[in-house]
């Protein structure tokens, strides 16, 4: 049987583009990273990238420099925890192989630039690339165990579709205003002890048995307190917050904010509670329907920042009758909420060339999926067909 011979596909790049990429690859003083949002590719000088990284890592409230790696002891701690709960009968024997990597890799810290904040001096969103690390399988298992608890969180938004359904069920009044809140640096602000207390509260409401709760809290404590990584040749340990990059981080942060909301937002002690008529949250982005005007709204944010004891800090975007939230622009027209698509000014398109060796159903599904998404977001046909 003769070997199959496939025709050589034509290149997707021009000769000039190919040469430009080869030149860029050879430039050791240029760092290339994806943007935090918007699908951009960002080029930075190595000097700027190093200065921004060192500025963040020099914050000793968050990061602690280490003289040597503690990876071997972390691997031992994970193994001992897993085997103890195997003996207790909570975990099956097979989980030892799945949760304890035989040859863990060293996590590496980097940041992606927030060009939507600044094009010339973008701050960085810190990320720990921990795939294959000693705690990564355990963190992923914790995320699987804790994620079902999010469905019991009244303000939780899964995605844009969830947000649009909530708006569709909401009855607008003439005296309402639109605002959004943003949690500053959520992932690096959660104290470990308070975070574990919040998870304990969430577990207590879930009616899980004591062994389940004990395992989750012990394993989560191990993951949080052993976020050890490399930047350059220097080892660090993150002592405040959780790393973006470890699988459980987003669920952990969501549950933490759910406890925060119960304590400070929906508590009878909140003097601004009567002004809140709708409160929805997608991770650290919060959508609020408010009454009372801009001054009372700013006083509410000041109240949150001054009185909370959970190390959270908020910024305000007062929209009034128009607001951008996620990928949706919400506007009030004739006392009715209208929605259209929204893109940040720095957003760009990532396009798949039709000659790419992707299966035809995949290539056909991309434009179909995008048009379905736009039709779902736009509340009117005029908005859907608008060139903007």
Secondary structure, DSSP 8 states (H G I E B T S, - for coil): -----------SS-HHHHHHHHHHHH-TTEEEEE-SSSS-EEEEEHHHHHHHHHHHHT-TTTEEEESS--HHHHHHHHHHHHHHHHHTTSS-TTHHHHHS-TT----EEEEEE-TTT-SSS--EEEEEE-TTSTTHHHHHHHHHHHGGGGGG-TTB--SHHHHHHHHHT----TT-EEEEEEETTGGGT--HHHHHHHHHHHHHTTT--HHHHHHHHHHHHHHHHT-EEEETTEEEEE-SS--TTSTTHHHHHHHHHHHHIIIIISSTT-TTGGGEEEEEEETTEEEEEE-SHHHHHHHHHHHHHHH-SS---EEEEEEETEEEETTEEEEEETTEEEEEE---TT-------TTSSS-HHHHHHHHHHHHHHHHHH-SSHHHHH---
